Amino acid sequence: MRKLGLSAITAVLLLGCTNTGGANQADSETAERQLVFSDEFDGSKLDRSKWNVEGMEFWVNNEQQAYTDSPETISFASDVEGAEGGVLILKPVFKPGADTLADRGADFVSGRIDSRGKFDFTHGRAEARIRMPDNVGAWPAFWLLGNGKWPDTGEIDIMEYVGDKSWTAVAVHGPGYSGETPIVKRQSFPDGEDATGWHVYGVEWTDETMVFDVDGRAFYTVTRAEIEKHGEWRFDTPKHLILNFAVGGIYPYKVFKIEDPYYGLPQETADAIKRGEVQMEVDWVRVWSISEN
């Protein structure tokens, strides 16, 4: 495991002290874990020793926004209800004319950050505490991505949300199982809960399995053997962290079949963005190494 910029992080805890949930915890009761990366977002600006910011040249999945390095789209707040300190806010903004790519011409800008070149890890546990908006076609995500050509070095989607507050989804991408991947699973929230509340989204990643959980409740396990039915296992190599807020695009379109006024994004959500009501809040991100005794 490669560690960068982490000299102040030395915590060592037992597995049972963190939210892992269900059979995953029972199978690993003696596992020792070390905190190797964390950002509690308690400051007033992004820690550039840990994070990069995506710019306008990036465009995938027919998303309806351009990414910008701006306080409009990436900001911080304190005293947020339910948060454990400060909060990172990724926020789409209606800003026609700001997009510099003529073939895209997006009316919206938004925020995306990643740790590529500053922190990555191979095997361990990644988790983030996140609260989502109640807006169809909003597409925030928390995920891990390999450092080479996509999808050859693997992608692990820990949380994807397209605006139906009753569920979130996870997915795994690699050679032979990318795009319309068969390695995908939705999870539904328990009665009385939904995506607009604070939840911890996590994955426990080893050389043989990936176990996905929400609030310590494991709901999907992917094994090496299952992956190898579709293609090569590409999950013994470093992955970096990504947090982003897309709007519209192919995934919301496939779920809701909305084409107007934007691909995957209805008028109601566009209007809510114009009013400044749509945002993804991230309380913290943490990564743990795991070693079996």
C-alpha positions in Angstrom: 0.0 0.0 0.0 1.3 3.4 -0.9 0.7 6.3 1.5 1.2 9.9 0.7 0.8 13.0 2.9 -0.3 11.0 6.0 2.4 11.5 8.6 -0.2 12.8 11.1 -2.4 9.7 10.8 -1.4 6.9 13.2 -4.6 5.5 14.6 -4.9 1.7 15.0 -8.2 0.2 15.8 -9.8 -3.2 15.9 -12.3 -4.1 13.2 -15.2 -4.3 15.7 -14.7 -0.6 16.5 -15.9 0.6 13.1 -19.1 0.2 11.1 -18.5 -2.9 9.0 -21.7 -4.9 9.6 -23.1 -8.3 9.3 -21.1 -11.4 8.2 -18.2 -9.2 7.1 -17.4 -8.3 10.7 -18.0 -11.8 11.9 -15.6 -13.2 9.4 -12.8 -10.7 10.3 -13.1 -10.2 14.1 -9.4 -10.4 14.6 -8.5 -8.1 11.7 -6.4 -5.1 12.8 -6.8 -1.9 10.9 -4.8 1.3 10.5 -6.2 4.6 9.4 -4.1 5.6 6.4 -6.1 8.5 5.0 -8.8 10.8 6.3 -10.3 14.2 5.6 -12.8 15.4 8.1 -13.4 18.6 6.0 -13.2 20.8 9.1 -11.3 23.6 7.4 -12.5 26.5 5.2 -10.9 25.3 1.9 -9.9 22.2 0.1 -6.7 20.5 1.3 -4.7 20.5 -2.0 -2.1 18.1 -0.5 -4.8 15.4 -0.6 -7.1 16.4 -3.4 -7.1 17.5 -7.1 -9.9 19.4 -8.7 -11.3 18.3 -12.1 -11.5 21.0 -14.8 -13.7 21.7 -17.8 -11.9 19.5 -20.3 -13.2 16.4 -18.7 -16.4 15.0 -20.2 -18.0 11.5 -19.9 -21.4 9.8 -19.9 -23.2 12.7 -21.7 -23.3 14.5 -18.3 -25.0 17.9 -18.4 -22.4 19.8 -16.5 -18.8 21.1 -16.8 -16.5 20.7 -13.8 -14.9 23.8 -12.4 -12.4 24.7 -9.7 -14.6 27.3 -8.0 -16.0 28.2 -4.6 -19.4 28.1 -6.3 -19.1 24.4 -6.9 -16.7 23.3 -4.1 -17.2 24.8 -0.7 -17.3 24.1 3.0 -19.7 24.7 5.9 -19.7 24.3 9.6 -22.6 23.8 12.1 -24.5 21.6 9.6 -27.2 19.7 11.2 -26.2 16.1 11.9 -22.6 16.5 10.8 -19.6 15.6 12.9 -17.8 18.9 12.3 -17.2 20.6 9.0 -18.8 19.5 5.7 -17.6 19.5 2.1 -20.2 20.7 -0.3 -20.2 19.8 -4.0 -22.9 21.8 -5.7 -24.2 22.2 -9.3 -24.7 25.7 -10.4 -26.8 27.0 -13.4 -24.3 29.1 -15.4 -25.0 29.2 -19.1 -22.0 30.4 -21.2 -19.4 29.3 -18.7 -18.6 26.0 -20.5 -15.5 26.3 -22.7 -16.2 23.1 -24.7 -18.3 24.1 -27.7 -19.5 20.6 -28.5 -20.9 20.2 -25.0 -22.2 23.6 -24.2 -23.4 22.7 -20.7 -25.7 25.1 -18.9 -24.4 23.8 -15.5 -21.1 23.7 -13.7 -20.3 21.4 -10.7 -17.5 20.0 -8.6 -15.4 16.9 -8.8 -12.3 16.1 -6.7 -9.9 13.1 -6.6 -6.8 11.9 -4.8 -4.8 10.7 -7.9 -1.1 11.1 -7.5 -1.6 12.2 -3.8 -3.1 9.1 -2.2 -4.0 5.6 -3.4 -4.2 2.2 -1.8 -4.5 -1.5 -2.6 -7.0 -3.4 -0.5 -8.5 -2.0 2.7 -11.7 -0.2 3.7 -12.9 3.1 2.2 -15.9 4.9 3.7 -17.6 8.3 3.6 -20.4 9.9 5.4 -22.7 11.6 2.9 -26.1 13.3 2.6 -27.8 13.6 -0.7 -30.5 15.9 -2.2 -34.0 14.9 -3.1 -33.8 15.7 -6.8 -34.4 13.4 -9.8 -31.4 13.4 -12.2 -28.9 14.5 -9.6 -25.9 12.1 -9.9 -23.4 12.3 -7.0 -21.0 9.5 -6.4 -18.2 8.2 -4.2 -15.8 5.7 -5.9 -12.4 4.3 -6.4 -10.5 4.3 -9.8 -7.3 2.6 -11.0 -4.5 4.8 -12.1 -4.2 3.5 -15.7 -6.4 3.2 -18.7 -10.1 2.6 -18.0 -11.4 0.0 -17.4 -8.3 -2.0 -17.5 -7.1 -1.0 -14.0 -10.5 -1.3 -12.4 -13.3 0.8 -10.9 -15.2 0.3 -7.6 -18.3 2.4 -7.3 -19.0 2.6 -3.5 -22.1 4.9 -3.9 -24.0 6.1 -6.9 -27.3 8.0 -6.6 -29.6 9.3 -9.4 -32.3 11.0 -7.4 -34.6 8.3 -6.2 -34.1 8.8 -2.5 -35.3 5.2 -1.6 -32.1 3.6 -3.0 -28.4 3.9 -3.9 -26.3 1.6 -6.0 -22.8 0.0 -6.2 -21.0 -1.4 -9.2 -17.6 -2.8 -10.3 -16.0 -2.2 -13.7 -13.1 -3.9 -15.4 -12.2 -5.4 -18.8 -15.1 -7.4 -20.1 -17.5 -6.1 -17.4 -17.6 -2.3 -17.9 -20.4 0.2 -18.9 -23.4 -2.0 -18.6 -21.6 -4.1 -16.0 -23.3 -7.2 -14.6 -21.5 -6.5 -11.3 -24.1 -4.1 -9.9 -26.5 -3.9 -7.0 -29.1 -1.5 -5.6 -29.7 -1.2 -1.9 -32.9 0.1 -0.4 -33.0 2.1 2.9 -34.8 0.7 5.9 -38.3 2.1 6.7 -38.1 5.7 7.8 -34.8 6.4 6.2 -33.7 7.6 2.8 -30.7 9.1 0.9 -31.5 12.6 2.2 -30.3 11.6 5.7 -26.7 11.1 6.8 -25.3 7.6 5.9 -21.9 5.9 5.9 -21.2 4.3 2.6 -18.3 1.8 2.6 -16.5 -1.0 0.8 -14.2 -3.7 2.4 -11.8 -4.7 -0.4 -9.4 -7.7 -0.2 -7.6 -9.8 -2.8 -10.6 -12.1 -3.0 -13.7 -10.0 -2.3 -15.4 -6.7 -2.2 -18.1 -6.3 0.4 -20.3 -3.2 0.2 -22.2 -1.8 3.1 -24.3 1.2 4.2 -24.2 2.2 7.9 -22.5 -1.1 8.6 -25.2 -3.2 6.9 -23.4 -5.4 4.3 -25.7 -5.9 1.4 -23.6 -7.1 -1.6 -20.5 -9.3 -1.8 -18.5 -9.6 -5.0 -15.9 -12.4 -5.3 -12.9 -12.9 -7.5 -14.5 -16.0 -8.9 -17.6 -14.1 -9.8 -15.6 -11.3 -11.5 -13.5 -13.9 -13.5 -16.7 -15.3 -15.1 -16.8 -12.0 -17.0 -13.1 -10.9 -17.4 -9.9 -10.5 -15.5 -9.7 -9.5 -11.9 -8.0 -6.1 -11.9 -8.3 -5.3 -8.2 -4.8 -6.0 -6.8 -3.5 -2.6 -8.0 -3.8 0.9 -6.4 -7.0 2.9 -6.6 -7.5 6.6 -5.8 -10.6 8.3 -4.3 -13.2 10.3 -6.2 -16.1 12.4 -5.0 -18.2 14.1 -7.7 -21.6 15.6 -8.5 -22.8 15.1 -12.0 -26.2 16.2 -13.3 -28.1 14.3 -15.8 -26.3 11.9 -18.1 -26.6 8.3 -19.1 -27.3 6.7 -15.7 -30.2 9.0 -14.7 -31.5 8.8 -18.3 -31.6 5.0 -18.1 -33.5 5.0 -14.8 -36.0 7.8 -15.6 -36.0 8.0 -19.4 -36.0 11.8 -19.3 -34.8 13.7 -22.4 -36.1 17.2 -21.9 -35.2 19.8 -21.1 -31.8 18.0 -20.5 -30.7 14.5 -21.0 -31.4 12.7 -17.8 -32.5 15.9 -16.0 -36.1 17.1 -15.6 -37.2 20.7 -15.4 -38.0 20.5 -11.7 -34.4 19.6 -10.9 -33.0 22.3 -13.3 -35.2 24.8 -11.5 -34.0 23.6 -8.1 -30.4 24.0 -9.2 -31.2 27.6 -10.4 -32.5 28.3 -6.9 -29.3 26.9 -5.3 -31.1 24.1 -3.5 -29.2 21.1 -4.8 -26.0 19.9 -3.2 -24.1 16.8 -2.0 -22.7 17.1 1.6 -19.7 15.0 2.7 -19.0 14.9 6.4 -15.8 12.9 6.1 -13.8 10.4 4.1 -11.6 7.6 5.7 -9.5 4.8 4.4 -8.2 1.9 6.5 -5.6 -0.8 5.8 -6.6 -4.2 7.0 -4.2 -7.1 8.0 -5.3 -10.4 9.3 -3.6 -11.7 12.5 
